[in-house]
Amino acid sequence: MRSDGACAGLAPAQDCVVVTSIQSDRAPESWIAHRAEDFTVAAPPGLQRFGPAVQASLCGAPGAPAIVMLGGISADRHPCVRADGTPGWWSGLAGRGCAIDPDRHRILGIDFLADASGQLAPSTRDQAEIVCAVLDGAGIEQAHAIVGSSYGGMVALSLGQHFPGRAKRLAVISACAEPHAAATAVRELQRRIVALGIDAGTPDEALSIARGLAMLTYRTTEEFAARFAGGMADESVRGGSEPGAYLRARGEAWCRTMTPERFLSLSASIDRHLVDPSGIALPVLLVGAESDQLVLAAQMRTLADRLAGPSALHLLPSLYGHDLFLKDCDRLGALVGRFLDEAR
């Protein structure tokens, strides 16, 4: 394991060239100082089989501590604010007055590397190497912290093991050292559905169904019972239901931002994830939901016990299960905010 902070196998920083930078003129006045800048970074030569480049985004106060924010496979490079000034996907945790505040932090997000053909899956170590390349492209030698949830938390753990000098600390939400067998089984079923849809010429419908199946693992049975009535009123076997209509709507919305091939690549990447916690010596904050069906509380306890460095584990009761990181941002922000301030 490298302990000097260098990224083994990475091209020199000058090879991670920023190809383009875009600023929007439509940001609200309150965001003028912190509007997002989008840029493109070439993938290191050894990873270009997955794609030639990735897009990233940077916003916040120049010279402030840099926070890398990484989400699930459906997240994009705009956790805080988009180039047009609209809120990003993690705006409950990142934004003015939030735990990660562009007035006090420099916020970096990326689009994960994925094989556009859907044939190959990068590992989370590969994604960690991409994060290093993006840090180089942004001129950031060491991030103050990597804050990662779900798949992004897996990438954060991998960076902590393989490239420890690139971040001072890790905040890992709803992620573990390796996938649970039951979670892998569900994801493989999702990939089979999508692959079948591609072969049948109905890729979007297949992707929508796979997303609906995923939502059943992201959320809890208690939430579904509180929101929807069970059963069907129509005698037609193809008649709909309240929860079914919700899942169809979520699936159709996802198809507007995710391609079937990208899904296959990133879904399989989750199941390639594997880290050795005893090789992670950075300070780590771990946050999970007691009700999470994908990353079990027991897995997070095991991870906390095996980490080589200082760690703190918080398992929270939540109606939202795995989606705690999106739906319980007030409680999450209180924990993450204190953790980030400890090293300032």
N, C-alpha and C positions, 0 to 999 in steps of 0.2 A: 504494500500500500504506500502510495506517495504521501509524504507528510509535509512537503515543502510548498504545497499549494499549486504546483504546476499541473496542467492537464495533459497527462500522457496521451500521445496520439493526436493531439490537437495541432492544427496548423498554427504557425505564429500569428500573433494578433493582426499583423498587416495583411494576412490572407483572409481574415474575416471581414471583408470589405462591406461597408454600408453602401448598398446599391442605390437606394432612393430614400428620401425623407420627405414627408408630407405634413404640412400643417394646415388646419382648416381656419377659415376666416369667419366661421359661423358660431364659434363658441360664445356662450354667454359672458357678459362682462366680468362676472365673478370668477371665471376660469381663465381669463386672459393670460395670467402669469403661469398657469399650469396646464395649458391645453396639451393634448397628447400629440406626440410626434411618432409617426409610424416609419419604420425602416426595415430593410431587408438585409439579412446576413447569409453569406454563402455557407452551406453545410461543409464541415471538415471533409477532406477527400475520402476518408474511410467510411463515411456515412452517406455519400451521395447516391448510393443504390436505393436509398429510401426517398430521395428527392434532392434537388440541387440547392435549395435555399429555404429559409424560414422567415416569416415576418414577425416583427416584434414592435413594441410600443413603449414609450418612455414619457412619463409626465411627473410633475411635482417640482419642488424647489431645487434649483441647481446647487450642487455642493452638499445637499442634505444626505443623511444615511440612505443607502439604496436598499429597497425591499423588492425582492423578486416574488411575484404572486402567481401561483400555478393552480389550476383547478382540475376538474374532471375532463374526460375526453371531449366533452361538448363545449368546454370553455375556450375562449379565444384570447387574443393578445391585449384585450382592453378590460382589465379587472376594475379599474377606477373610473375612467372617463374615456369616451371615444373621441376621434379626431374632430367630430362635429359638435362636441360639447355635451352630448347626451351621456347619462350615467352608464358605466360599464356593468359587466355581469356580476361583479362582487361588490356592488355599490353599498351594501349594508355594512361591509367591513372596511372598505376603502372609499374615502371621500372627505370633504371638509367636515371636521368635527368627529370623524370616526377614528377607530384605533390606528388605522394607517391613513394618515392625513397628508395630502399633497403640500400643505403649508410647512410640514415638518419632515417629509420623506420624499425621496426620489423613487418612483414606483415603476417597475419594469414588468411587462407581461410578454408572453410569446404565444405564437401558434405552434402547437406540437408538430414535430416532423412525422409525416405519415406517407406511406407508399400510395401514390395516386391510382395504381392498378389494383390495389387490394390484395396483392399476392405475398407481400413481405411485411413482417412486423418488427419494428425496432424494439430494443430492450429499454428498460428504464435507465440503464447506464448510458445507452446511446442518447437518450433525451437529456440526461445530466450533462453529457458532453456538448450537446447543442446549447444548453443554458450557459455553459462556459464560453462558447463561441459568441453568444449574444452579449454576454458581459464584456468580452473583448471588443466587440463591435461598438458597444456603448461607452467604451473607455473606462469601465469599472473593474478595478483589480479585485476587490473583495466586497461582496454584498454584506450589509449589516445583518440581513436575515433572508432566508428562503421561507416563505409562508405557502405551504402546499396542502391542498385538500384532495381527498380521493386519489385519483391517478397522479395528480400533482404532488401529493404527499409522498407517494412511492418514489417519484422522481427526486424529491428533496432528500429522502433517505439515501438514495443511490448516490447523489452528489456528496452527501455527508461522508459516505464510505470511500468513494473513489477520488473525489476532488475536494478534500476538506479545507484547503486554503482559500477557496473561492467564496466562503460564507462564514460569518462568525457564529451563527446559531440557526437552528431549524425549528419552525413551528409546523407540526404535522397533524392534520385533522383527518380523521376517518381513513387512515391508511395503516398498513402493517408491513411486516418483513417479507411475507409471501402470501399468495392468494389462498383463501380457504377452498377446499375441494368442492364444496357445494356451490360457491360463487363461480368457480371455474366451469362447473357443469351448466349452470344457467347461461353463462356467456357463450359457451360452445353451442348451446341450442339456438341462441340469438344469431350467431354467425351462420349456422346451418340454414336458418330461415332466410337470412339475407342472401346467402349464396344460391339458395333455391330460387329466390325471387329474381336474381340476376339471370340465371339460366332460363327462367320462364318468361323473361321480358317484362316483369312487374317489379323492378327493384325498389321503387318508392313505397309501394304497398308493403313489401316485405320489410323494409326498413322501419316503416311506421309500426308494424306489428312487433318487431324486435324492441322498439322503444317502449311500447306499451308493456311488454313483458318486463323490461328493465324497471319501469316505474313501480311495478309491484314489489321489487326488491329494494328500491330506494326509500319508499315510504312504509308506514306501518299499517297493520290490519286495523288498529284502533282509529287511525286517521280516516281510512276508507269507510269504516262503520259510522263515524261522526259526520261524514260529508254526503254519503250516498245511501240510497235504498238498494238492497240486494234484489235479485230476481228479475224476471222479464214479464211484461204485460201482454206481449204479442204472441200469438200462436205460431208465427213463422219462426223456423229455426234460425233464420238470419235476422230476426228482430233484435233491436238494440236494448241496452240497459243503461242506467245512469253511470255506473262506473265505466262501462264500456265506451260510452260517448266521451267521457273525460279522457280515457286512454287514447282513443282515436284522435281527439283534438291535439293532445300532446305529441302524438306520433307525427301528425301532419305538420305541426309547427316545426318539429325537429328536422323534417325533410327539407325545409327551406334553408337550413344552415349546415347540414351534414350530408355528404355523399355516401352511398352504400360502400364504396371502395375504401374511403377514409375510415369509416366505421370498422370495417373488417380489420384494417391494419392496426388501429388503436385498441380495439377490443382485444385482439390477440396479444398486443403489447402488454396489457394488464396481466395476462396470464404468463408472460415471460418474466415478470418481475421477481427478483430474488435478491435480498441483501443479507449481509452478515451483521447483525446489530453489534456484535463485539468489536467490529471494526469502525464503529461510529463513536468518536470521542467528543464531538461538538456538544454544547448544551442543547437539549431538545425539549420542547414543550409538546406534549401529546394530548390531544383532545378527541374524544369520541362520544358516541351516543350509546347508552345502555341497550337501546332498542334496535341498533344497526343489524340488519340481516346479512350484509355483505362483508363488513369488517367487524367481526364479533368482539365484544368487550374482552373476552378471554385472550384473543389475539393481541390486543393492545396491551394488556397486562403483561403478557409474555415478552412483547417487544420492550416495554419499559424495564423489565427485569434484566434483559440481556444487553442493553445499551452500555457502552464502555464509559461514556461521559455522564455528566449530571443531567438528570431528567426529572420532569414532573408530569404526572398523568392525571387527567381530569375526565371522568366518565359521567356524562350528564344525562338525566332523564329527558327524553324528547319524544314528542308525538310524531316527529318527522324522520326518525331513523337515520339512514345514511345521509339524507339531505339536511341534517343539522347545520352544516356549514353554510347553507344558503338561507335557511329559514329561521335560525336562532342566532342572528348576527349580534344582538345586544349582549347575550351571555358570552358568546365566543369572543367578541371584541374586548370585553373586560379582561379576559384571560390573555389574549394576544397582546393587547396594549401594554399590560404590566410586564409581560415577557420582553417585549421590544425595548421598553424603557430601562430595563435592568442593566443593559450594557452601554447605555448612552453616557 
